[in-house]
Amino acid sequence: MSAGISHEKELPRLSMHRAVADHSSRFRIVTLLMIASVVSAEKMALAQTSTSDTGTAASSTLSIETRPDPPITPDWLRDNPKPRPPVDECTQMPGAAPVPEHCNRPQVPKPDREGARDPEPVAPERGEDETVSEPTAEPDSREPDKTSEPETVEPEPADETEPASKTFTGVGGSLIKSVERPSLSRRPITLVTEGMVPEDIESGELLVSVANMTTAKNVQNQLAPKGYRLLSRRQYSSIELIVLKFRVPKDQSVADAATWVESQFPNLLVDANHVYRLAEGGDSKKFVYDLLDLSDGLHCVRGKIGMVDAPVDDSHPVFTDSKLQTETVLPQGVLPAPADHGTAVASLMIGTNAEYGVSIVPEATLIAVNAFRMRGGSPATNADLILSALDRLMSHSVSVINMSLGGRRNSLIEAAVHSITQKKIPLIAAAGNKRDSGPLYPAAFPEVIAVTAIDANNRTPRNSVRGEYVDFSLPGVDLWTATVSAGSKYHSGSSYAAPLLSGIVLGLLNAQNVGVDDLYSNLVRRSRDLGKTGRDTRYGWGRVSAREICASFN
């Protein structure tokens, strides 16, 4: 009985052990099945990878990342180690993981903070043999197409050689306005030879500018055996130039000689001895002070104006009470040009007899330097004589220089202009009178203020010059002015508009104490817009007013 009771009590214990054993077996079986499933899936994945990557062995070890062997440092680099540049997370290195995804996204600029300014762009360094093209001025999209005058303005012909437009955003390293100017020492020689005709240059003459007399002698000694004969060597202290003038060999043209000499002396300025002519037009009718907003000349203005022009008849009655000093840079024995043009230009600035026409600054002093002689039956000068005249004027400490003349671009005159404007002396020049003649220099130099002529109806002649270099418009058509032999007559041309602006400029500097750095912007503010709204190639900024320059003196 006891035994049966004991057996009955053991049965539940055995059943419990069997149940635990059966549960453990089931758990092991499920676990093994799961492991087998995972291994099977991994094998299938490896098989697919091996199949798709032909010729590439699949790694059988999934948990170990393989890395390439470190590169072997060569002996020359080990002995002369160079610092490695810093590498950021967005720099792709060989054998490394791909760069983060954000490195491939476009960079969105952050909004500007109040008062924050963008950093100035840094120009990339250029190699010795690289060339950098000159920036071109973008057209002003704000300029409307319609004109403010009844006649239709003809479309401007394209001119790839036209100089870049000038702005008045301040000095910015230049005298009157911030300008873009090519390097003086490396101006392409094509500008010297392009379109050159005998009438544009002095036959057989070549100009070379050097830095010092030692270089001058060296150049002379090297060119002499090649058949280059030295005609003159001049040192212009006031404009900081030393100029050699050579006669080129008879078997060479001036263009070929300029190209060859520049190739031998690439750091020097080499150019032809260009010819310049008086910028006058024809004769017609007259008009007076009203376009200048004056009733008389600016009698309050003192100071010195310089002038490079033809001779002036200083015995003319128009100069009886004038402060006029005449000089010449012509070599002895050279026949000077007639005095008609120079006398008219001078009388427009400092004439004191109203019978012979208007005068803008009759109390000022004029230093008139003659650089013109007869050439082929007409008045003309050249680059060599103009350099001499400019140097002479600078030695007289003039405040403004007027140049009613024009011709082709010359690199030595450009260097002189740059030297003068760096000394804070404004240059005013006639823009020209022939529409199809192309840019006229020195007016087209960025640092020179270019003046075109308008008539009594505020219009330029139909065939007048057009160009981005035109700055301002002033009366220059049918002006009654003095001429030779105590006479007077009507004159027309930008030659006669330029001296009026020269007088206004002297008035702003002298009577209004306008600084040279603010001169150009002051002239713009005084201008009445003509033609298209804003600045245009026909009128520039428009007609300049001389109103109230002497108001504080009256």
PyMOL commands that set and color helices and strands:
alter all, ss='L'
color gray80, all
select helices_A, chain A and resi 2-52+75-79+101-104+190-193+198-200+213-226+254-264+289-292+317-319+340-350+354-356+383-395+411-422+435-437+494-510+516-526+551-553
alter helices_A, ss='H'
color red, helices_A
select strands_A, chain A and resi 201-210+229-236+241-247+269-278+304-309+323-328+365-370+373-375+378-382+400-403+405-407+427-430+449-454+472-475+479-483+487-491+527-528+543-544
alter strands_A, ss='S'
color yellow, strands_A
deselect
rebuild
show_as cartoon
